[in-house]
Amino acid sequence: MSPFPTSAFLASLPFVALGLAALILATWFAGRRLRRFAIIDVVWGLGFVVAAAIAFFASAGHGDDGRRLLLLALTTLWGLRLAGYLAWRQRGSAEDPRYVDLLERAPEGKGELHMLTKVYTFQLVVMFLVAMVQVVGMFATGPLTWVAWVGVAVWAVGMFFETVGDAELAAFKADPANRGRIMDRGVWVWTRHPNYFGDTAVWWGLFLVTASSWPGILTILSPLLMTWALAFRTGRPLTEQRMAGRPGWAEYAARTSSFLPRPPRRDAR
């Protein structure tokens, strides 16, 4: 096994950063024009596709080709699906209340600039840090091992929960008879947040693909950061704050796992 190509890896980082910065800046201009800054949510998944693609070409002749292709394929499938779903969900809707609140709290006349310097730039930094799973993995020289294939299995479980959960929720909301009701069918019986759990599993799967060769284990910050955000910070907690007052929520929460899938409790007193 060849040593990790540190020089080539470090040389690729400015290109990854510039690629992500260009994407975020273009998204900000689009948000200004469309008067919808929530478009950044659509671009979140695309950013990792961009980072993976840049690292894929930069690592040619350096990293293991099998891992390079695998990471590019897994990241692209996940990123494009997520971006497509969020773009479809945002169609014809008003600005997300979260971003309306951010604009209103900004200094007078500086709302758009505030979105760029505080919100979009923060997303850029987080995206760059989390994307190290893909970038380091592209340059890793060791062959794919059983750890990598375990990662593919974990990624597949995550994609299943995320994709099926989003599809089931969309179908549920499309039925007028379900207005005001709590979604408690399909994979939503096993976890209150199949989309957030699925996203978390996807990142642990990508991490295992990279961690199967040194120094991939050092990128563990990426799945840890995603797990913290989705399970404890911006994902599950904020969603449950919005849902807490709805009829039937307390009963649903009592019998259904808050994050990790498990059979529902029979006794939900």
Secondary structure as the mmCIF struct_conf table of DSSP 4:
data_model
#
loop_
_struct_conf.conf_type_id
_struct_conf.id
_struct_conf.beg_label_comp_id
_struct_conf.beg_label_asym_id
_struct_conf.beg_label_seq_id
_struct_conf.end_label_comp_id
_struct_conf.end_label_asym_id
_struct_conf.end_label_seq_id
HELX_LH_PP_P HELX_LH_PP_P1 SER A 2 PHE A 4
HELX_RH_AL_P HELX_RH_AL_P1 THR A 6 LEU A 34
TURN_TY1_P TURN_TY1_P1 ARG A 35 ARG A 35
TURN_TY1_P TURN_TY1_P2 PHE A 37 ALA A 38
HELX_RH_AL_P HELX_RH_AL_P2 ILE A 39 ALA A 58
TURN_TY1_P TURN_TY1_P3 SER A 59 HIS A 62
BEND BEND1 GLY A 63 GLY A 63
HELX_RH_AL_P HELX_RH_AL_P3 ASP A 65 GLN A 90
TURN_TY1_P TURN_TY1_P4 ARG A 91 GLY A 92
HELX_RH_AL_P HELX_RH_AL_P4 PRO A 97 ARG A 105
BEND BEND2 ALA A 106 ALA A 106
HELX_LH_PP_P HELX_LH_PP_P2 PRO A 107 PRO A 107
TURN_TY1_P TURN_TY1_P5 GLU A 108 GLY A 109
HELX_RH_AL_P HELX_RH_AL_P5 GLY A 111 HIS A 114
HELX_RH_PI_P HELX_RH_PI_P1 MET A 115 TYR A 120
HELX_RH_AL_P HELX_RH_AL_P6 THR A 121 VAL A 130
TURN_TY1_P TURN_TY1_P6 ALA A 131 ALA A 131
HELX_RH_AL_P HELX_RH_AL_P7 MET A 132 PHE A 139
BEND BEND3 GLY A 142 GLY A 142
HELX_LH_PP_P HELX_LH_PP_P3 PRO A 143 LEU A 144
HELX_RH_AL_P HELX_RH_AL_P8 TRP A 146 ALA A 174
BEND BEND4 ASP A 175 ASP A 175
HELX_RH_3T_P HELX_RH_3T_P1 PRO A 176 ASN A 178
TURN_TY1_P TURN_TY1_P7 ARG A 179 GLY A 180
BEND BEND5 ARG A 185 ARG A 185
HELX_RH_3T_P HELX_RH_3T_P2 GLY A 186 VAL A 189
TURN_TY1_P TURN_TY1_P8 TRP A 190 TRP A 190
BEND BEND6 ARG A 192 ARG A 192
HELX_RH_AL_P HELX_RH_AL_P9 PRO A 194 ALA A 211
TURN_TY1_P TURN_TY1_P9 SER A 212 SER A 212
BEND BEND7 SER A 213 SER A 213
TURN_TY1_P TURN_TY1_P10 TRP A 214 PRO A 215
HELX_RH_3T_P HELX_RH_3T_P3 GLY A 216 ILE A 220
HELX_RH_AL_P HELX_RH_AL_P10 LEU A 221 THR A 227
HELX_RH_PI_P HELX_RH_PI_P2 TRP A 228 ARG A 233
BEND BEND8 THR A 234 GLY A 235
HELX_RH_AL_P HELX_RH_AL_P11 ARG A 236 MET A 243
TURN_TY1_P TURN_TY1_P11 ALA A 244 GLY A 245
BEND BEND9 ARG A 246 ARG A 246
TURN_TY1_P TURN_TY1_P12 PRO A 247 GLY A 248
HELX_RH_AL_P HELX_RH_AL_P12 TRP A 249 ARG A 255
BEND BEND10 THR A 256 THR A 256
BEND BEND11 SER A 258 LEU A 260
HELX_LH_PP_P HELX_LH_PP_P4 PRO A 263 ARG A 265
BEND BEND12 ARG A 266 ARG A 266
#
